[in-house]
Amino acid sequence: MKQIEFFYDFSSPYSYLASTQMEGLEKRTGVPVLWRPFALGFVFKETGNAMTASVPAKGKYMIKDLKRWAEFYGIPLKWPSIFPLKSFPALRAALAAEEHGKLRELSLALFHAYWAENQDPTQPEKIKQLAGKLGLPGEKILARAEDQEIKDKLRVNTAEAVKRGAFGAPTFFVGEEMFWGNDRLEMVERYLRSVGSR
C-alpha cells in the first residue's frame, strides 16, 4: 500500500505550513500520510546544511515568504519570540502520543501553539495542556517522552531520513522518491497520479 511519509520538526516553519495541508492531501489522493517527527538540527549537522535564517538575506526573505504562504493557505502565522527552538521535548511527546493513536493530533496542536500563538511547545505544562485537550493522559505523555525507547525512536527516524537523502524539513517520501519543502506538495500529488496504476 502506498503512503506519504512526512518528516518534520516543530522548529521548522515550512513544516508547520506543510502540516496544515496533510488532511487535504490525503483526501485528494486517497493515500495516507505517515507522520514522522525527526530532529532537524541533527539532520543539518549530518548533511552540512544550515537553517535559512542563519543567512541574513535569506532570513529576511523567509519572513516575507512565510507570510505569503500563510495567506495562500489561509492559516494563521505569528513569528515566535523563541527561535530557533530546541524542540526535543515536543518531538518526543508527539512520539509518545503515537502510542495512543494521537500523533497527528498532538503534532498539529504543538505546531499551532508555536507558529500561530507564539507559545513554547516544549514546556511541560503546555504539552500537558494540549495533550489533555485531546483526551490524552498528560502526565503519562510527559513521562513516556523521557523514556529511552522514545528517545531512540526519534534517533531512528532522524538517521533513517538522512540515510534516505533528507537534508531539511519538511521532507516527504513516497516509497524511495523524495520531495523537499511544502512547495513540493503538488509534485507529490503529480507523482502519485503517475504511479497510480502501477
N, CA and C of each residue as an Amber inpcrd file, in Angstrom:
protein
   594
   0.8390000  -1.2030000   0.0000000   0.0000000   0.0000000   0.0000000
   0.8710000   1.2480000   0.0000000   0.5760000   2.1770000  -0.8950000
   1.3470000   3.4220000  -0.9450000   1.0250000   4.3040000   0.2560000
   2.0240000   5.0590000   0.6860000   1.8200000   6.0310000   1.7500000
   2.7780000   7.1920000   1.5290000   2.4450000   8.3240000   2.1360000
   3.2870000   9.5130000   2.0790000   3.9250000   9.6660000   3.4520000
   5.2320000   9.5610000   3.5180000   5.9210000   9.7560000   4.7860000
   6.2800000  11.2390000   4.9220000   5.8870000  11.8070000   6.0300000
   6.0660000  13.2350000   6.2930000   7.0410000  13.3930000   7.4490000
   8.2910000  13.7620000   7.1460000   9.2980000  14.0070000   8.1720000
   9.3030000  15.5030000   8.5100000   9.2070000  15.8180000   9.7860000
   9.0470000  17.2090000  10.2000000   9.6530000  17.4650000  11.5690000
   9.8620000  18.7460000  11.8380000  10.3380000  19.2080000  13.1360000
   9.5400000  20.4580000  13.4790000   9.1380000  20.5840000  14.7310000
   8.3300000  21.7360000  15.1440000   9.0840000  23.0540000  15.0240000
  10.4050000  22.9960000  14.9700000  11.1930000  24.2170000  14.8350000
  11.1770000  24.7690000  13.4100000  10.6600000  23.9920000  12.4680000
  10.6620000  24.3710000  11.0540000   9.3520000  25.0380000  10.6390000
   9.4100000  26.3210000  10.2460000   8.1730000  26.9900000   9.8220000
   7.5610000  26.3680000   8.5710000   8.3930000  25.8500000   7.6990000
   7.8510000  25.2410000   6.4870000   7.2120000  23.8850000   6.7850000
   7.6650000  23.2440000   7.8670000   6.9890000  22.0280000   8.3270000
   5.6040000  22.3810000   8.8630000   5.5210000  23.5160000   9.5640000
   4.2040000  23.9740000  10.0410000   3.2670000  24.1940000   8.8660000
   3.7390000  24.9020000   7.8470000   2.9110000  25.1410000   6.6680000
   2.4370000  23.8140000   6.0740000   3.3630000  22.8800000   5.9230000
   3.0170000  21.5870000   5.3300000   2.0200000  20.8270000   6.1840000
   2.1720000  20.9150000   7.5040000   1.2880000  20.1540000   8.3970000
  -0.1770000  20.5230000   8.1980000  -0.4280000  21.7750000   7.8460000
  -1.8080000  22.2260000   7.6730000  -2.4220000  21.7160000   6.3710000
  -1.5930000  21.1450000   5.5110000  -2.0670000  20.6830000   4.2060000
  -2.1910000  19.1640000   4.1160000  -1.8270000  18.4610000   5.1650000
  -1.8010000  16.9990000   5.0950000  -3.1870000  16.3720000   4.9650000
  -4.1620000  16.9270000   5.6690000  -5.5140000  16.3700000   5.5830000
  -6.0560000  16.4830000   4.1630000  -5.8750000  17.6470000   3.5500000
  -6.3360000  17.8350000   2.1770000  -5.5990000  16.9420000   1.2080000
  -4.3070000  16.7600000   1.4370000  -3.5050000  15.8970000   0.5790000
  -4.0350000  14.4670000   0.6180000  -4.3390000  13.9950000   1.8010000
  -4.8910000  12.6430000   1.9400000  -6.2240000  12.5120000   1.2080000
  -7.0780000  13.5030000   1.3720000  -8.4040000  13.4420000   0.7440000
  -8.3160000  13.4600000  -0.7770000  -7.4220000  14.2910000  -1.3000000
  -7.3110000  14.4000000  -2.7610000  -6.6770000  13.1740000  -3.4020000
  -5.7460000  12.5620000  -2.7010000  -5.0100000  11.4450000  -3.2950000
  -5.5030000  10.0710000  -2.8610000  -6.1900000  10.0350000  -1.7130000
  -6.6000000   8.7420000  -1.1760000  -5.4410000   7.9660000  -0.5940000
  -4.3110000   8.6320000  -0.4140000  -3.1050000   7.9940000   0.1130000
  -2.8500000   8.5040000   1.5360000  -2.6910000   7.6120000   2.4990000
  -2.4850000   8.0470000   3.8810000  -1.1170000   8.6930000   4.1000000
  -1.0870000   9.6410000   5.0310000   0.1560000  10.3080000   5.4110000
   0.6510000   9.7060000   6.7200000   1.9010000   9.2830000   6.7240000
   2.5450000   8.7610000   7.9240000   3.3940000   9.8800000   8.5180000
   3.0070000  10.3570000   9.6840000   3.7070000  11.4710000  10.3380000
   4.9290000  10.9380000  11.0650000   6.1230000  11.5140000  10.7580000
   7.3740000  11.0190000  11.3250000   8.2340000  12.1800000  11.8520000
   8.1180000  12.4910000  13.1320000   8.9500000  13.5440000  13.7170000
  10.4300000  13.1710000  13.6140000  11.2690000  14.1550000  13.3250000
  12.7100000  13.9300000  13.3400000  13.4130000  15.1830000  13.8250000
  14.6930000  15.0300000  14.1840000  15.4500000  16.1380000  14.7740000
  16.2050000  16.8850000  13.6840000  15.6770000  18.0220000  13.2940000
  16.2310000  18.7790000  12.1760000  17.6640000  19.2370000  12.4320000
  17.9710000  19.6000000  13.6670000  19.3270000  20.0380000  13.9830000
  20.3580000  18.9670000  13.6550000  20.0270000  17.7180000  13.9450000
  20.9430000  16.6240000  13.6410000  21.0080000  16.3580000  12.1420000
  19.8930000  16.5720000  11.4610000  19.9030000  16.4380000  10.0050000
  20.8680000  17.4620000   9.4080000  20.7810000  18.7040000   9.8760000
  21.6970000  19.7470000   9.4080000  23.1520000  19.3510000   9.6850000
  23.3930000  18.8600000  10.8880000  24.7560000  18.5010000  11.2840000
  25.3100000  17.3880000  10.4040000  24.4860000  16.3820000  10.1520000
  24.9410000  15.2270000   9.3890000  25.1330000  15.5440000   7.9110000
  24.4000000  16.4990000   7.3950000  24.4460000  16.7870000   5.9560000
  25.2230000  18.0540000   5.6070000  25.6260000  18.8090000   6.6330000
  26.3510000  20.0510000   6.3730000  25.4450000  21.1880000   5.9490000
  24.1550000  21.0090000   6.1270000  23.1810000  22.0540000   5.7800000
  23.0410000  23.0310000   6.9410000  22.3410000  24.1250000   6.7300000
  22.0950000  25.1090000   7.7860000  20.7330000  25.7390000   7.5660000
  20.1230000  26.2000000   8.6510000  18.7990000  26.7930000   8.5080000
  18.8780000  28.1050000   7.7300000  17.8160000  28.3730000   6.9870000
  17.7520000  29.5600000   6.1370000  18.0140000  30.8410000   6.9090000
  17.4880000  30.9290000   8.1240000  17.5970000  32.1550000   8.9060000
  19.0310000  32.4740000   9.3080000  19.9400000  31.4980000   9.1660000
  21.3340000  31.7540000   9.5370000  22.0500000  32.6470000   8.5260000
  21.4570000  32.8150000   7.3540000  21.9830000  33.7290000   6.3400000
  21.0870000  34.9710000   6.3510000  21.5930000  36.1360000   6.7770000
  20.7530000  37.3250000   6.9550000  19.8100000  37.6430000   5.7940000
  20.3120000  37.6370000   4.5730000  19.4580000  37.9620000   3.4230000
  18.3540000  36.9290000   3.2420000  18.7140000  35.6600000   3.4270000
  17.7150000  34.5980000   3.3090000  16.6920000  34.7030000   4.4380000
  17.1780000  35.0040000   5.6360000  16.2790000  35.1190000   6.7770000
  15.2700000  36.2330000   6.5850000  15.7280000  37.3530000   6.0510000
  14.8330000  38.4840000   5.7960000  13.7680000  38.1040000   4.7730000
  14.2060000  37.4060000   3.7250000  13.2640000  36.9780000   2.6960000
  12.3050000  35.9290000   3.2420000  12.8140000  35.0430000   4.1030000
  11.9900000  33.9580000   4.6300000  10.7540000  34.4830000   5.3540000
  10.9100000  35.5480000   6.1080000   9.7750000  36.1170000   6.8420000
   8.6600000  36.5070000   5.8670000   9.0340000  37.1700000   4.7830000
   8.0400000  37.5560000   3.7760000   7.4410000  36.3360000   3.0950000
   8.2990000  35.3700000   2.8040000   7.8520000  34.1590000   2.1260000
   6.8390000  33.3970000   2.9730000   7.1180000  33.2910000   4.2550000
   6.2100000  32.5780000   5.1540000   4.8530000  33.2730000   5.2390000
   4.8740000  34.5960000   5.2900000   3.6160000  35.3450000   5.3320000
   2.8030000  35.1090000   4.0640000   3.4890000  35.0730000   2.9400000
   2.7920000  34.8100000   1.6710000   2.1680000  33.4290000   1.6640000
   2.9210000  32.4410000   2.1360000   2.3910000  31.0810000   2.1740000
   1.2110000  30.9770000   3.1360000   1.3170000  31.6250000   4.2970000
   0.2290000  31.5760000   5.2780000  -1.0400000  32.1940000   4.6980000
  -0.8880000  33.2970000   3.9920000  -2.0430000  33.9280000   3.3410000
  -2.6060000  33.0240000   2.2490000  -1.7220000  32.3930000   1.4960000
  -2.1400000  31.4980000   0.4170000  -2.9310000  30.3110000   0.9600000
  -2.4600000  29.7600000   2.0850000  -3.1400000  28.6140000   2.6960000
  -4.3310000  29.0360000   3.5540000  -4.3870000  30.3170000   3.9100000
  -5.4650000  30.7840000   4.7790000  -5.3100000  30.3090000   6.2070000
  -4.0720000  30.3500000   6.6950000  -3.7930000  29.8870000   8.0560000
  -3.1020000  30.9920000   8.8480000  -3.2000000  30.9430000  10.1740000
  -2.5350000  31.9560000  10.9930000  -1.0340000  31.6980000  11.0860000
  -0.2620000  32.7570000  11.2070000   1.1880000  32.6460000  11.3860000
   1.6710000  33.8430000  12.1830000   2.3510000  33.5750000  13.2610000
   2.9250000  34.6280000  14.1010000   4.3540000  34.2190000  14.4190000
   5.3070000  35.0360000  14.0040000   6.7070000  34.6650000  14.2330000
   6.9670000  34.5380000  15.7310000   7.4820000  33.3880000  16.1680000
   7.6530000  33.1470000  17.6120000   8.7790000  33.9610000  18.2280000
   8.6160000  34.2870000  19.4820000   9.6330000  35.0690000  20.1860000
  10.8380000  34.2060000  20.5460000  10.6540000  32.8810000  20.5760000
  11.7590000  31.9510000  20.8210000  12.0810000  31.2540000  19.5040000
  13.2280000  31.6040000  18.9270000  13.6370000  30.9660000  17.6690000
  15.1410000  31.1100000  17.5310000  15.8480000  30.0290000  17.1700000
  15.3170000  28.6960000  16.8890000  14.8670000  27.9770000  18.1610000
  14.1120000  26.9410000  17.9800000  13.5260000  26.1890000  19.0870000
  14.2510000  24.8670000  19.2650000  14.6270000  24.5530000  20.5020000
  15.1620000  23.2240000  20.8110000  13.9630000  22.3220000  21.0770000
  13.5380000  21.6540000  20.0340000  12.2160000  21.0240000  20.0180000
  12.1450000  19.5980000  20.5450000  13.2330000  19.0710000  21.0970000
  13.2460000  17.6680000  21.5160000  12.0720000  17.2630000  22.4190000
  11.7300000  18.0510000  23.4620000  10.6040000  17.6270000  24.3160000
   9.3000000  17.4870000  23.5390000   9.0600000  18.3950000  22.5950000
   7.8270000  18.3310000  21.8080000   7.8440000  17.1470000  20.8400000
   8.9870000  16.9150000  20.2120000   9.1090000  15.7880000  19.2800000
   8.8900000  14.4630000  19.9990000   9.4730000  14.3340000  21.1760000
   9.3240000  13.0940000  21.9490000   7.9020000  12.9340000  22.4570000
   7.2730000  14.0440000  22.8450000   5.8890000  13.9710000  23.2970000
   4.9880000  13.4970000  22.1670000   5.2420000  13.9750000  20.9570000
   4.4500000  13.5400000  19.8000000   4.5940000  12.0410000  19.5850000
   5.8160000  11.5340000  19.7290000   6.0400000  10.0960000  19.5660000
   5.3750000   9.3040000  20.6880000   5.3200000   9.8840000  21.8830000
   4.6160000   9.2320000  22.9830000   3.1220000   9.1850000  22.6910000
   2.6080000  10.2390000  22.0830000   1.1810000  10.2870000  21.7430000
   0.8310000   9.2720000  20.6620000   1.8240000   8.9020000  19.8580000
   1.5870000   7.9060000  18.8060000   1.0950000   6.5950000  19.3970000
   1.5520000   6.2910000  20.5900000   1.1440000   5.0440000  21.2400000
  -0.3270000   5.0600000  21.6440000  -0.9220000   6.2500000  21.6020000
  -2.3470000   6.3990000  21.9030000  -3.1400000   6.7280000  20.6370000
  -2.4930000   6.6110000  19.4960000  -3.1610000   6.9020000  18.2250000
  -3.4000000   8.3750000  17.9750000  -2.6110000   9.2460000  18.6370000
  -2.8470000  10.6900000  18.5240000  -1.5920000  11.4670000  18.1040000
  -0.7110000  10.8350000  17.3550000   0.4990000  11.5300000  16.9030000
   0.1520000  12.7390000  16.0550000  -0.6970000  12.5500000  15.0550000
  -1.0590000  13.6450000  14.1630000  -1.7330000  14.7730000  14.9370000
  -2.6850000  14.4030000  15.8030000  -3.4510000  15.4190000  16.5230000
  -2.5710000  16.2580000  17.4530000  -1.6960000  15.5930000  18.2000000
  -0.8360000  16.3570000  19.1020000   0.1900000  17.1630000  18.3110000
   0.6780000  16.6160000  17.2160000   1.6270000  17.3610000  16.3880000
   0.9910000  18.6410000  15.8610000  -0.2270000  18.5430000  15.3650000
  -0.9170000  19.7310000  14.8720000  -1.1040000  20.7640000  15.9780000
  -1.4460000  20.2890000  17.1710000  -1.6490000  21.2010000  18.2950000
  -0.3420000  21.8830000  18.6940000   0.7520000  21.1470000  18.6890000
   2.0510000  21.7160000  19.0340000   2.5160000  22.7100000  17.9700000
   2.3230000  22.3580000  16.7110000   2.6480000  23.2920000  15.6290000
   1.8610000  24.5900000  15.7800000   0.5620000  24.4640000  16.0300000
  -0.3050000  25.6460000  16.1350000   0.1100000  26.5210000  17.3210000
   0.4090000  25.8740000  18.4280000   0.8010000  26.6340000  19.6190000
   2.0360000  27.4850000  19.3360000   2.9860000  26.9070000  18.6290000
   4.2520000  27.6080000  18.3810000   4.1480000  28.6400000  17.2660000
   3.6040000  28.2260000  16.1280000   3.6330000  29.0910000  14.9440000
   2.4140000  29.9840000  14.7660000   1.3500000  29.7210000  15.4930000
   0.1560000  30.5670000  15.3620000  -0.1240000  31.3730000  16.6230000
   0.3860000  30.8770000  17.7790000   0.0480000  31.5310000  19.0420000
   1.2720000  32.0050000  19.8340000   2.4800000  31.8040000  19.2650000
   3.7150000  32.2300000  19.9280000   3.8290000  31.6700000  21.3430000
   3.5030000  30.3990000  21.4820000   3.6490000  29.7080000  22.7570000
   4.7680000  28.6830000  22.6330000   5.4370000  28.4100000  23.7250000
   6.5530000  27.4590000  23.7220000   6.0260000  26.0330000  23.8290000
   6.0970000  25.2510000  22.7610000   5.5410000  23.9010000  22.7740000
   6.4400000  22.8760000  23.4450000   7.5660000  23.3320000  24.0060000
   8.4620000  22.3870000  24.6740000   8.2830000  22.3940000  26.1870000
   7.4920000  23.3510000  26.6910000   7.2790000  23.4430000  28.1350000
   6.3360000  22.3400000  28.6110000   6.6920000  21.6600000  29.6960000
   5.8640000  20.5540000  30.1870000   4.3930000  20.9110000  30.3850000
   4.1250000  22.0750000  30.9600000   2.7300000  22.4510000  31.2150000
   1.9530000  22.6440000  29.9150000   2.6200000  23.1870000  28.8980000
   1.9540000  23.3900000  27.6130000   1.6910000  22.0440000  26.9490000
   2.6560000  21.1510000  26.9950000   2.4650000  19.8120000  26.4250000
   1.3220000  19.0940000  27.1430000   1.3260000  19.1820000  28.4610000
   0.2790000  18.5220000  29.2500000  -1.0950000  19.1030000  28.9330000
  -1.1590000  20.4290000  28.7990000  -2.4250000  21.0930000  28.4810000
  -2.9590000  20.6510000  27.1210000  -2.0870000  20.6670000  26.1100000
  -2.5120000  20.2920000  24.7630000  -2.8930000  18.8130000  24.6930000
  -2.1300000  17.9780000  25.4020000  -2.4430000  16.5530000  25.4380000
  -3.8020000  16.3250000  26.0820000  -4.0510000  17.0460000  27.1730000
  -5.3230000  16.9010000  27.8780000  -6.5180000  17.2610000  27.0190000
  -6.3640000  18.2940000  26.1980000  -7.4520000  18.7010000  25.3110000
  -7.7880000  17.6330000  24.2850000  -6.8270000  16.7600000  24.0310000
  -7.0390000  15.6750000  23.0730000  -7.4490000  14.3800000  23.7530000
  -7.6760000  14.4710000  25.0660000  -8.0760000  13.2800000  25.8080000
  -6.9140000  12.3700000  26.1450000  -5.7040000  12.8990000  26.0690000
  -4.5120000  12.1140000  26.3790000  -4.0990000  12.3290000  27.8380000
  -3.5060000  11.3230000  28.4670000  -3.0200000  11.4840000  29.8420000
  -1.7230000  12.2910000  29.8470000  -1.8440000  13.5810000  30.1270000
  -0.7150000  14.4950000  30.0210000   0.5140000  14.0800000  30.7950000
   0.3360000  13.6960000  32.0430000   1.4780000  13.3060000  32.8720000
   2.1750000  12.0780000  32.3090000   1.3890000  11.1380000  31.8210000
   1.9700000   9.9200000  31.2560000   2.7080000  10.2140000  29.9470000
   2.1650000  11.1400000  29.1810000   2.8360000  11.5290000  27.9290000
   4.1920000  12.1500000  28.2460000   4.2250000  13.0340000  29.2390000
   5.4780000  13.6730000  29.6280000   6.4960000  12.6510000  30.1330000
   6.0160000  11.7100000  30.9530000   6.9130000  10.6890000  31.5000000
   7.4370000   9.7780000  30.3920000   6.5410000   9.3790000  29.5100000
   6.9230000   8.4790000  28.4170000   7.9110000   9.1610000  27.4740000
   7.7600000  10.4640000  27.2990000   8.6540000  11.2200000  26.4110000
  10.0910000  11.2020000  26.9050000  10.2990000  10.9080000  28.1780000
  11.6450000  10.8490000  28.7460000  12.2240000   9.4410000  28.7250000
  11.4280000   8.4570000  28.3430000  11.9230000   7.0870000  28.2940000
  12.9210000   6.9080000  27.1560000  13.9100000   6.0780000  27.3910000
  14.9410000   5.8410000  26.3790000  14.3630000   5.2890000  25.0900000
  13.3240000   4.4960000  25.1800000  12.7090000   3.9140000  23.9860000
  12.1970000   4.9950000  23.0330000  11.5780000   6.0310000  23.5900000
  11.0660000   7.1310000  22.7680000  12.2210000   7.9550000  22.2120000
  13.2250000   8.2120000  23.0300000  14.3940000   8.9530000  22.5540000
  15.0680000   8.2100000  21.4010000  15.1440000   6.8920000  21.5300000
  15.7500000   6.0820000  20.4750000  14.9180000   6.1110000  19.2010000
  13.6090000   6.1510000  19.3550000  12.7430000   6.1940000  18.1740000
  12.9660000   7.4870000  17.3950000  13.1550000   8.6030000  18.0990000
  13.4420000   9.8710000  17.4380000  14.7770000   9.7920000  16.7000000
  15.7540000   9.1600000  17.3360000  17.0600000   8.9980000  16.6790000
  16.9440000   8.1320000  15.4290000  16.1630000   7.0780000  15.5150000
  15.9820000   6.1790000  14.3770000  15.3150000   6.9140000  13.2160000
  14.2550000   7.6670000  13.5070000  13.5850000   8.4490000  12.4690000
  14.5640000   9.3950000  11.7790000  15.3780000  10.0620000  12.6020000
  16.3210000  11.0530000  12.0710000  17.3920000  10.3930000  11.2150000
  17.9670000   9.3220000  11.7330000  19.0260000   8.6190000  10.9980000
  18.4920000   8.0350000   9.6950000  17.2830000   7.4980000   9.7410000
  16.6910000   6.9210000   8.5360000  16.4730000   7.9840000   7.4700000
  15.9580000   9.1390000   7.8880000  15.6980000  10.2160000   6.9340000
  16.9890000  10.6560000   6.2500000  18.0440000  10.8110000   7.0320000
  19.3350000  11.2190000   6.4700000  19.8610000  10.1550000   5.5140000
  19.7570000   8.9000000   5.9040000  20.2360000   7.8040000   5.0670000
  19.5090000   7.7760000   3.7240000  18.2460000   8.1800000   3.7560000
  17.4430000   8.1490000   2.5310000  17.5910000   9.4260000   1.6990000
  18.3770000  10.3920000   2.1970000  18.6720000  11.5730000   1.4060000
  18.1500000  12.8860000   1.9360000  17.4630000  12.8830000   3.0680000
  16.9130000  14.1280000   3.6130000  18.0210000  15.0610000   4.0760000
  17.8050000  16.3590000   3.8750000  18.7630000  17.3730000   4.3120000
  18.0700000  18.5640000   4.9460000  16.7460000  18.5590000   4.9940000
  15.9880000  19.6590000   5.5710000  14.5680000  19.2220000   5.8610000
  13.7410000  20.1880000   6.2520000  12.3570000  19.8820000   6.5980000
  11.4170000  20.9390000   6.0210000  10.2300000  20.4870000   5.6210000
   9.7410000  19.1110000   5.6530000  10.2760000  18.2860000   4.4890000
  10.4080000  16.9970000   4.7350000  10.7900000  16.0550000   3.6860000
   9.7010000  15.0010000   3.5720000   9.3550000  14.6840000   2.3370000
   8.3290000  13.6800000   2.0620000   8.9320000  12.5420000   1.2480000
   8.4960000  11.3360000   1.5530000   8.8750000  10.1830000   0.7500000
   7.6220000   9.4460000   0.3060000   7.6040000   9.0720000  -0.9620000
   6.6160000   8.1200000  -1.4710000   7.4580000   6.9640000  -1.9840000
   7.5160000   5.9070000  -1.1920000   8.4730000   4.8610000  -1.4970000
   9.8650000   5.4430000  -1.3190000  10.7020000   5.3240000  -2.3440000
  12.0500000   5.8890000  -2.2760000  12.1500000   7.2400000  -2.9720000
  11.0350000   7.7430000  -3.4790000  11.0330000   9.0460000  -4.1530000
  10.9190000  10.1400000  -3.1010000  11.8590000  11.0850000  -3.1040000
  11.9010000  12.1250000  -2.0830000  11.4750000  13.4800000  -2.6390000
  10.7770000  14.2390000  -1.7950000  10.3540000  15.6040000  -2.1300000
  10.6510000  16.4750000  -0.9050000  11.2070000  17.6560000  -1.1410000
  11.5730000  18.5350000  -0.0310000  10.8270000  19.8620000  -0.1320000
  10.1970000  20.2530000   0.9790000   9.5460000  21.5500000   1.0640000
   8.0450000  21.4920000   0.8690000   7.3410000  22.3710000   1.5740000
   5.8870000  22.4220000   1.4200000   5.4820000  22.8010000   0.0050000
   6.3730000  23.4940000  -0.7080000   6.0470000  23.9110000  -2.0760000
   6.1980000  22.7720000  -3.0830000   6.5430000  21.5830000  -2.5930000
   6.6300000  20.4220000  -3.4860000   5.4250000  19.5040000  -3.3460000
   4.4380000  19.9160000  -2.5820000   3.2810000  19.0420000  -2.3690000
   2.5330000  18.7530000  -3.6650000   2.4780000  19.7310000  -4.5620000
   1.8440000  19.4840000  -5.8560000   2.6160000  18.4220000  -6.6360000
   3.9340000  18.4180000  -6.4760000   4.7510000  17.4090000  -7.1320000
   4.4940000  16.0280000  -6.5350000   4.2470000  15.9860000  -5.2280000
   3.8990000  14.7230000  -4.5810000   2.6200000  14.1710000  -5.2050000
   1.6320000  15.0460000  -5.3780000   0.3630000  14.6230000  -5.9800000
   0.5560000  14.1500000  -7.4150000   1.3280000  14.8950000  -8.1680000
   1.5670000  14.5160000  -9.5680000   2.2570000  13.1590000  -9.6460000
   3.2060000  12.9460000  -8.7550000   3.9110000  11.6650000  -8.7480000
   2.9590000  10.5280000  -8.4060000   2.1010000  10.7510000  -7.4080000
   1.1480000   9.7190000  -7.0320000   0.2000000   9.3810000  -8.1700000
  -0.2170000  10.4030000  -8.9160000  -1.0860000  10.1390000 -10.0580000
  -0.3450000   9.3390000 -11.1330000   0.9480000   9.6390000 -11.2910000
   1.7200000   8.9550000 -12.3500000   1.9680000   7.4910000 -12.0320000
   1.9890000   7.1450000 -10.7320000   2.2430000   5.7500000 -10.3540000
   0.9680000   5.0570000  -9.8860000  -0.1540000   5.7550000 -10.0210000
  -1.4040000   5.2140000  -9.5020000  -1.7860000   3.8620000 -10.0640000
  -1.4690000   3.6150000 -11.3030000  -1.8760000   2.3630000 -11.9290000
  -0.7930000   1.2850000 -11.8540000   0.3400000   1.6300000 -11.2550000
   1.4300000   0.6460000 -11.1850000   1.2390000  -0.3240000 -10.0440000
